[in-house]
Amino acid sequence: MPLLLLLLLLSVLIYMWIARRNSTLTRACRWRQERSAGQWRCASCGAVMPGTQEPRDCLRPQE
């Protein structure tokens, strides 16, 4: 039983690490798609990114 709990804990930690590593978005980024223009606009900072897939990177200027 302790071995299963250890395995479960390890699995959860690995999942959290992979999920965090694959996303660079911050809470401040709120991308909205403008289909007519074929671009994405951030509702928070106003950054614009062309394309059809939602951006995964924060383009907010670093302060």
N, CA, C and O atoms as a CHARMM CRD file, in Angstrom:
* protein
*
  252
    1    1 MET  N      0.81400  -1.20500   0.00000 PROA 1      0.00000
    2    1 MET  CA     0.00000   0.00000   0.00000 PROA 1      0.00000
    3    1 MET  C      0.85700   1.26900   0.00000 PROA 1      0.00000
    4    1 MET  O      0.57000   2.17500  -0.78300 PROA 1      0.00000
    5    2 PRO  N      1.89700   1.38100   0.84000 PROA 2      0.00000
    6    2 PRO  CA     2.73300   2.58200   0.79700 PROA 2      0.00000
    7    2 PRO  C      3.40900   2.76400  -0.56300 PROA 2      0.00000
    8    2 PRO  O      3.64500   3.89000  -1.00000 PROA 2      0.00000
    9    3 LEU  N      3.71600   1.66000  -1.22000 PROA 3      0.00000
   10    3 LEU  CA     4.34400   1.74100  -2.53800 PROA 3      0.00000
   11    3 LEU  C      3.37900   2.35400  -3.55900 PROA 3      0.00000
   12    3 LEU  O      3.79800   3.13500  -4.41300 PROA 3      0.00000
   13    4 LEU  N      2.10400   2.00800  -3.47700 PROA 4      0.00000
   14    4 LEU  CA     1.11400   2.57400  -4.39000 PROA 4      0.00000
   15    4 LEU  C      0.92000   4.07000  -4.14000 PROA 4      0.00000
   16    4 LEU  O      0.77500   4.84900  -5.08200 PROA 4      0.00000
   17    5 LEU  N      0.92000   4.46100  -2.87400 PROA 5      0.00000
   18    5 LEU  CA     0.79200   5.88300  -2.56000 PROA 5      0.00000
   19    5 LEU  C      1.99400   6.67800  -3.06200 PROA 5      0.00000
   20    5 LEU  O      1.84400   7.78800  -3.57400 PROA 5      0.00000
   21    6 LEU  N      3.16800   6.11200  -2.91400 PROA 6      0.00000
   22    6 LEU  CA     4.36900   6.75600  -3.41400 PROA 6      0.00000
   23    6 LEU  C      4.32300   6.87700  -4.93500 PROA 6      0.00000
   24    6 LEU  O      4.69800   7.91200  -5.48700 PROA 6      0.00000
   25    7 LEU  N      3.87400   5.84200  -5.60100 PROA 7      0.00000
   26    7 LEU  CA     3.73900   5.85900  -7.05300 PROA 7      0.00000
   27    7 LEU  C      2.70800   6.90400  -7.49400 PROA 7      0.00000
   28    7 LEU  O      2.92800   7.61200  -8.47700 PROA 7      0.00000
   29    8 LEU  N      1.60700   7.00200  -6.78800 PROA 8      0.00000
   30    8 LEU  CA     0.57900   7.99200  -7.09200 PROA 8      0.00000
   31    8 LEU  C      1.12800   9.40800  -6.90600 PROA 8      0.00000
   32    8 LEU  O      0.90200  10.26900  -7.75700 PROA 8      0.00000
   33    9 LEU  N      1.82500   9.65500  -5.83900 PROA 9      0.00000
   34    9 LEU  CA     2.41600  10.96100  -5.58000 PROA 9      0.00000
   35    9 LEU  C      3.41700  11.32400  -6.67200 PROA 9      0.00000
   36    9 LEU  O      3.41800  12.45000  -7.16800 PROA 9      0.00000
   37   10 LEU  N      4.25000  10.39200  -7.03600 PROA 10     0.00000
   38   10 LEU  CA     5.23800  10.62400  -8.08200 PROA 10     0.00000
   39   10 LEU  C      4.55500  10.92300  -9.41400 PROA 10     0.00000
   40   10 LEU  O      5.00100  11.79900 -10.15500 PROA 10     0.00000
   41   11 SER  N      3.49400  10.21200  -9.71900 PROA 11     0.00000
   42   11 SER  CA     2.75400  10.43400 -10.96400 PROA 11     0.00000
   43   11 SER  C      2.14400  11.82900 -10.99700 PROA 11     0.00000
   44   11 SER  O      2.19900  12.50900 -12.02200 PROA 11     0.00000
   45   12 VAL  N      1.57100  12.24800  -9.89600 PROA 12     0.00000
   46   12 VAL  CA     0.95600  13.57200  -9.83300 PROA 12     0.00000
   47   12 VAL  C      2.01900  14.65900  -9.99300 PROA 12     0.00000
   48   12 VAL  O      1.79700  15.63500 -10.71000 PROA 12     0.00000
   49   13 LEU  N      3.14300  14.50700  -9.35200 PROA 13     0.00000
   50   13 LEU  CA     4.21400  15.50000  -9.46200 PROA 13     0.00000
   51   13 LEU  C      4.76100  15.58300 -10.88400 PROA 13     0.00000
   52   13 LEU  O      5.03900  16.67700 -11.37500 PROA 13     0.00000
   53   14 ILE  N      4.91800  14.45100 -11.54100 PROA 14     0.00000
   54   14 ILE  CA     5.39800  14.44800 -12.93300 PROA 14     0.00000
   55   14 ILE  C      4.38000  15.11600 -13.84400 PROA 14     0.00000
   56   14 ILE  O      4.74900  15.89600 -14.72300 PROA 14     0.00000
   57   15 TYR  N      3.09500  14.81400 -13.63900 PROA 15     0.00000
   58   15 TYR  CA     2.04700  15.44700 -14.45000 PROA 15     0.00000
   59   15 TYR  C      2.06100  16.96700 -14.26700 PROA 15     0.00000
   60   15 TYR  O      1.96100  17.71100 -15.24200 PROA 15     0.00000
   61   16 MET  N      2.18400  17.42200 -13.03200 PROA 16     0.00000
   62   16 MET  CA     2.20200  18.86000 -12.76900 PROA 16     0.00000
   63   16 MET  C      3.42000  19.52200 -13.40100 PROA 16     0.00000
   64   16 MET  O      3.32100  20.63700 -13.91300 PROA 16     0.00000
   65   17 TRP  N      4.55200  18.85800 -13.37200 PROA 17     0.00000
   66   17 TRP  CA     5.77800  19.39500 -13.96000 PROA 17     0.00000
   67   17 TRP  C      5.63400  19.51800 -15.47600 PROA 17     0.00000
   68   17 TRP  O      6.01400  20.53600 -16.05500 PROA 17     0.00000
   69   18 ILE  N      5.08700  18.48400 -16.12200 PROA 18     0.00000
   70   18 ILE  CA     4.90300  18.51000 -17.57300 PROA 18     0.00000
   71   18 ILE  C      3.87700  19.57400 -17.96600 PROA 18     0.00000
   72   18 ILE  O      4.08500  20.29200 -18.94400 PROA 18     0.00000
   73   19 ALA  N      2.78300  19.68700 -17.22700 PROA 19     0.00000
   74   19 ALA  CA     1.76300  20.68300 -17.53900 PROA 19     0.00000
   75   19 ALA  C      2.32400  22.10100 -17.39600 PROA 19     0.00000
   76   19 ALA  O      1.99800  22.97400 -18.20100 PROA 19     0.00000
   77   20 ARG  N      3.13700  22.33400 -16.41200 PROA 20     0.00000
   78   20 ARG  CA     3.72700  23.65300 -16.18400 PROA 20     0.00000
   79   20 ARG  C      4.77000  23.97700 -17.25300 PROA 20     0.00000
   80   20 ARG  O      4.88100  25.12100 -17.69400 PROA 20     0.00000
   81   21 ARG  N      5.52300  22.98000 -17.66100 PROA 21     0.00000
   82   21 ARG  CA     6.58200  23.17800 -18.63800 PROA 21     0.00000
   83   21 ARG  C      6.02200  23.50200 -20.02300 PROA 21     0.00000
   84   21 ARG  O      6.65300  24.23300 -20.78600 PROA 21     0.00000
   85   22 ASN  N      4.84900  22.96900 -20.35500 PROA 22     0.00000
   86   22 ASN  CA     4.27600  23.16700 -21.67800 PROA 22     0.00000
   87   22 ASN  C      3.47700  24.45100 -21.81200 PROA 22     0.00000
   88   22 ASN  O      3.03700  24.77400 -22.91500 PROA 22     0.00000
   89   23 SER  N      3.27700  25.18200 -20.75200 PROA 23     0.00000
   90   23 SER  CA     2.49500  26.40900 -20.82100 PROA 23     0.00000
   91   23 SER  C      3.30600  27.57300 -20.27000 PROA 23     0.00000
   92   23 SER  O      3.81500  27.52100 -19.15000 PROA 23     0.00000
   93   24 THR  N      3.41800  28.63200 -21.08400 PROA 24     0.00000
   94   24 THR  CA     4.14900  29.80600 -20.61800 PROA 24     0.00000
   95   24 THR  C      3.19700  30.96000 -20.35500 PROA 24     0.00000
   96   24 THR  O      3.63300  32.07100 -20.05700 PROA 24     0.00000
   97   25 LEU  N      1.90500  30.70500 -20.46300 PROA 25     0.00000
   98   25 LEU  CA     0.93200  31.76300 -20.22200 PROA 25     0.00000
   99   25 LEU  C      0.92700  32.17600 -18.76100 PROA 25     0.00000
  100   25 LEU  O      1.18800  31.37300 -17.86600 PROA 25     0.00000
  101   26 THR  N      0.63000  33.41700 -18.54700 PROA 26     0.00000
  102   26 THR  CA     0.44200  33.90200 -17.19100 PROA 26     0.00000
  103   26 THR  C     -1.03700  34.21300 -17.01000 PROA 26     0.00000
  104   26 THR  O     -1.79600  34.20800 -17.97900 PROA 26     0.00000
  105   27 ARG  N     -1.43900  34.47600 -15.80600 PROA 27     0.00000
  106   27 ARG  CA    -2.84600  34.77100 -15.53000 PROA 27     0.00000
  107   27 ARG  C     -3.28700  36.05600 -16.20500 PROA 27     0.00000
  108   27 ARG  O     -4.48000  36.23700 -16.45200 PROA 27     0.00000
  109   28 ALA  N     -2.36700  36.94800 -16.50800 PROA 28     0.00000
  110   28 ALA  CA    -2.73200  38.23600 -17.08900 PROA 28     0.00000
  111   28 ALA  C     -3.08500  38.12400 -18.57400 PROA 28     0.00000
  112   28 ALA  O     -3.74100  39.01700 -19.11100 PROA 28     0.00000
  113   29 CYS  N     -2.67000  37.05600 -19.24400 PROA 29     0.00000
  114   29 CYS  CA    -2.94700  36.91200 -20.67500 PROA 29     0.00000
  115   29 CYS  C     -4.34100  36.34900 -20.88600 PROA 29     0.00000
  116   29 CYS  O     -4.68700  35.28000 -20.38400 PROA 29     0.00000
  117   30 ARG  N     -5.14000  37.10500 -21.65200 PROA 30     0.00000
  118   30 ARG  CA    -6.48200  36.65000 -22.00300 PROA 30     0.00000
  119   30 ARG  C     -6.65000  36.86600 -23.49800 PROA 30     0.00000
  120   30 ARG  O     -7.07300  37.93500 -23.93700 PROA 30     0.00000
  121   31 TRP  N     -6.31700  35.84200 -24.27700 PROA 31     0.00000
  122   31 TRP  CA    -6.36300  35.94600 -25.72800 PROA 31     0.00000
  123   31 TRP  C     -7.78500  35.82700 -26.23300 PROA 31     0.00000
  124   31 TRP  O     -8.53500  34.95300 -25.79700 PROA 31     0.00000
  125   32 ARG  N     -8.16000  36.71200 -27.16000 PROA 32     0.00000
  126   32 ARG  CA    -9.45800  36.71100 -27.81000 PROA 32     0.00000
  127   32 ARG  C     -9.22300  36.64700 -29.31700 PROA 32     0.00000
  128   32 ARG  O     -8.41000  37.39600 -29.85900 PROA 32     0.00000
  129   33 GLN  N     -9.93500  35.75200 -29.98500 PROA 33     0.00000
  130   33 GLN  CA    -9.74800  35.58400 -31.42000 PROA 33     0.00000
  131   33 GLN  C    -10.61300  36.57500 -32.19300 PROA 33     0.00000
  132   33 GLN  O    -11.80100  36.73800 -31.91500 PROA 33     0.00000
  133   34 GLU  N     -9.99000  37.23100 -33.17000 PROA 34     0.00000
  134   34 GLU  CA   -10.70800  38.09100 -34.10600 PROA 34     0.00000
  135   34 GLU  C    -10.69600  37.36500 -35.44700 PROA 34     0.00000
  136   34 GLU  O     -9.75900  37.51400 -36.23100 PROA 34     0.00000
  137   35 ARG  N    -11.73400  36.58200 -35.70500 PROA 35     0.00000
  138   35 ARG  CA   -11.76300  35.74000 -36.91000 PROA 35     0.00000
  139   35 ARG  C    -11.75900  36.54800 -38.19600 PROA 35     0.00000
  140   35 ARG  O    -11.13800  36.14300 -39.17800 PROA 35     0.00000
  141   36 SER  N    -12.44300  37.68100 -38.20300 PROA 36     0.00000
  142   36 SER  CA   -12.50100  38.48200 -39.42800 PROA 36     0.00000
  143   36 SER  C    -11.11500  38.98700 -39.82400 PROA 36     0.00000
  144   36 SER  O    -10.81600  39.10700 -41.01200 PROA 36     0.00000
  145   37 ALA  N    -10.28500  39.27800 -38.85400 PROA 37     0.00000
  146   37 ALA  CA    -8.93400  39.77400 -39.12800 PROA 37     0.00000
  147   37 ALA  C     -7.90500  38.64400 -39.15900 PROA 37     0.00000
  148   37 ALA  O     -6.76900  38.86400 -39.58100 PROA 37     0.00000
  149   38 GLY  N     -8.28000  37.44000 -38.72200 PROA 38     0.00000
  150   38 GLY  CA    -7.34200  36.31900 -38.72000 PROA 38     0.00000
  151   38 GLY  C     -6.22600  36.47600 -37.70300 PROA 38     0.00000
  152   38 GLY  O     -5.08300  36.10600 -37.96700 PROA 38     0.00000
  153   39 GLN  N     -6.55200  37.01900 -36.55100 PROA 39     0.00000
  154   39 GLN  CA    -5.52000  37.25300 -35.53700 PROA 39     0.00000
  155   39 GLN  C     -6.08700  37.07300 -34.13900 PROA 39     0.00000
  156   39 GLN  O     -7.29500  36.93300 -33.94900 PROA 39     0.00000
  157   40 TRP  N     -5.18500  37.07900 -33.16900 PROA 40     0.00000
  158   40 TRP  CA    -5.53500  36.99300 -31.74900 PROA 40     0.00000
  159   40 TRP  C     -5.10800  38.27700 -31.08200 PROA 40     0.00000
  160   40 TRP  O     -4.04400  38.81400 -31.39200 PROA 40     0.00000
  161   41 ARG  N     -5.92500  38.78200 -30.16400 PROA 41     0.00000
  162   41 ARG  CA    -5.59800  40.00700 -29.43000 PROA 41     0.00000
  163   41 ARG  C     -5.71800  39.72000 -27.93700 PROA 41     0.00000
  164   41 ARG  O     -6.68200  39.09600 -27.49300 PROA 41     0.00000
  165   42 CYS  N     -4.73900  40.17600 -27.16800 PROA 42     0.00000
  166   42 CYS  CA    -4.75900  40.00400 -25.72200 PROA 42     0.00000
  167   42 CYS  C     -5.65100  41.08400 -25.11300 PROA 42     0.00000
  168   42 CYS  O     -5.44000  42.27400 -25.34800 PROA 42     0.00000
  169   43 ALA  N     -6.64100  40.66700 -24.33500 PROA 43     0.00000
  170   43 ALA  CA    -7.55700  41.62200 -23.71800 PROA 43     0.00000
  171   43 ALA  C     -6.88200  42.38400 -22.58200 PROA 43     0.00000
  172   43 ALA  O     -7.38100  43.42800 -22.16200 PROA 43     0.00000
  173   44 SER  N     -5.78000  41.89200 -22.08700 PROA 44     0.00000
  174   44 SER  CA    -5.10100  42.51800 -20.96600 PROA 44     0.00000
  175   44 SER  C     -4.12300  43.60400 -21.41800 PROA 44     0.00000
  176   44 SER  O     -4.18000  44.73700 -20.94000 PROA 44     0.00000
  177   45 CYS  N     -3.22500  43.25100 -22.34200 PROA 45     0.00000
  178   45 CYS  CA    -2.18400  44.20800 -22.72500 PROA 45     0.00000
  179   45 CYS  C     -2.32100  44.72500 -24.14900 PROA 45     0.00000
  180   45 CYS  O     -1.63300  45.67600 -24.52200 PROA 45     0.00000
  181   46 GLY  N     -3.20000  44.11800 -24.96300 PROA 46     0.00000
  182   46 GLY  CA    -3.41400  44.59000 -26.31900 PROA 46     0.00000
  183   46 GLY  C     -2.45100  44.02700 -27.34700 PROA 46     0.00000
  184   46 GLY  O     -2.44900  44.48300 -28.49100 PROA 46     0.00000
  185   47 ALA  N     -1.63300  43.05200 -26.97900 PROA 47     0.00000
  186   47 ALA  CA    -0.70900  42.45100 -27.93500 PROA 47     0.00000
  187   47 ALA  C     -1.49400  41.73900 -29.02600 PROA 47     0.00000
  188   47 ALA  O     -2.56800  41.19700 -28.76700 PROA 47     0.00000
  189   48 VAL  N     -0.95900  41.73700 -30.25200 PROA 48     0.00000
  190   48 VAL  CA    -1.62700  41.11700 -31.39000 PROA 48     0.00000
  191   48 VAL  C     -0.72300  40.02900 -31.94400 PROA 48     0.00000
  192   48 VAL  O      0.48500  40.21900 -32.08100 PROA 48     0.00000
  193   49 MET  N     -1.32900  38.87300 -32.26400 PROA 49     0.00000
  194   49 MET  CA    -0.59100  37.73700 -32.79800 PROA 49     0.00000
  195   49 MET  C     -1.38100  37.16400 -33.97500 PROA 49     0.00000
  196   49 MET  O     -2.53800  36.77900 -33.80200 PROA 49     0.00000
  197   50 PRO  N     -0.78300  37.10000 -35.17200 PROA 50     0.00000
  198   50 PRO  CA    -1.50600  36.52700 -36.30900 PROA 50     0.00000
  199   50 PRO  C     -1.57300  35.00500 -36.19900 PROA 50     0.00000
  200   50 PRO  O     -0.74400  34.38200 -35.53600 PROA 50     0.00000
  201   51 GLY  N     -2.56700  34.42100 -36.85400 PROA 51     0.00000
  202   51 GLY  CA    -2.67000  32.97200 -36.89300 PROA 51     0.00000
  203   51 GLY  C     -4.03400  32.47700 -36.47400 PROA 51     0.00000
  204   51 GLY  O     -4.89600  33.25000 -36.05600 PROA 51     0.00000
  205   52 THR  N     -4.21800  31.14600 -36.59500 PROA 52     0.00000
  206   52 THR  CA    -5.49900  30.53200 -36.26900 PROA 52     0.00000
  207   52 THR  C     -5.46300  29.78900 -34.94200 PROA 52     0.00000
  208   52 THR  O     -6.51400  29.51700 -34.36100 PROA 52     0.00000
  209   53 GLN  N     -4.26800  29.45400 -34.45000 PROA 53     0.00000
  210   53 GLN  CA    -4.16500  28.75700 -33.16900 PROA 53     0.00000
  211   53 GLN  C     -3.90900  29.76700 -32.05300 PROA 53     0.00000
  212   53 GLN  O     -3.20900  30.76400 -32.23500 PROA 53     0.00000
  213   54 GLU  N     -4.50000  29.47700 -30.89000 PROA 54     0.00000
  214   54 GLU  CA    -4.33500  30.36800 -29.74900 PROA 54     0.00000
  215   54 GLU  C     -2.86900  30.41900 -29.31000 PROA 54     0.00000
  216   54 GLU  O     -2.24400  29.37200 -29.14100 PROA 54     0.00000
  217   55 PRO  N     -2.31100  31.62100 -29.12400 PROA 55     0.00000
  218   55 PRO  CA    -0.92100  31.74800 -28.68000 PROA 55     0.00000
  219   55 PRO  C     -0.72900  31.14800 -27.28900 PROA 55     0.00000
  220   55 PRO  O     -1.64500  31.16000 -26.46700 PROA 55     0.00000
  221   56 ARG  N      0.45800  30.63000 -27.03500 PROA 56     0.00000
  222   56 ARG  CA     0.77400  30.04400 -25.73800 PROA 56     0.00000
  223   56 ARG  C      1.77000  30.89800 -24.97000 PROA 56     0.00000
  224   56 ARG  O      2.07700  30.60600 -23.81400 PROA 56     0.00000
  225   57 ASP  N      2.27400  31.94400 -25.60000 PROA 57     0.00000
  226   57 ASP  CA     3.28400  32.77700 -24.96700 PROA 57     0.00000
  227   57 ASP  C      2.70500  34.12100 -24.57200 PROA 57     0.00000
  228   57 ASP  O      1.83600  34.66800 -25.25100 PROA 57     0.00000
  229   58 CYS  N      3.19700  34.63100 -23.47800 PROA 58     0.00000
  230   58 CYS  CA     2.79300  35.95700 -23.01300 PROA 58     0.00000
  231   58 CYS  C      3.65800  36.98500 -23.71500 PROA 58     0.00000
  232   58 CYS  O      4.88600  36.90400 -23.66800 PROA 58     0.00000
  233   59 LEU  N      3.03000  37.94900 -24.36400 PROA 59     0.00000
  234   59 LEU  CA     3.77900  38.99700 -25.06400 PROA 59     0.00000
  235   59 LEU  C      3.79500  40.30000 -24.27400 PROA 59     0.00000
  236   59 LEU  O      4.20700  41.34100 -24.78600 PROA 59     0.00000
  237   60 ARG  N      3.35100  40.23500 -23.04600 PROA 60     0.00000
  238   60 ARG  CA     3.31600  41.41100 -22.17900 PROA 60     0.00000
  239   60 ARG  C      4.73400  41.89300 -21.92800 PROA 60     0.00000
  240   60 ARG  O      5.61300  41.08100 -21.64000 PROA 60     0.00000
  241   61 PRO  N      4.98000  43.20000 -22.03100 PROA 61     0.00000
  242   61 PRO  CA     6.33400  43.70500 -21.76400 PROA 61     0.00000
  243   61 PRO  C      6.75800  43.42800 -20.32200 PROA 61     0.00000
  244   61 PRO  O      5.98000  43.61700 -19.38700 PROA 61     0.00000
  245   62 GLN  N      7.97200  42.98900 -20.16200 PROA 62     0.00000
  246   62 GLN  CA     8.51800  42.72000 -18.82900 PROA 62     0.00000
  247   62 GLN  C      8.87200  44.03000 -18.16000 PROA 62     0.00000
  248   62 GLN  O      9.50600  44.89200 -18.76800 PROA 62     0.00000
  249   63 GLU  N      8.47200  44.18000 -16.92700 PROA 63     0.00000
  250   63 GLU  CA     8.73700  45.42400 -16.19300 PROA 63     0.00000
  251   63 GLU  C      9.91200  45.28100 -15.27700 PROA 63     0.00000
  252   63 GLU  O     10.27400  46.23200 -14.58400 PROA 63     0.00000
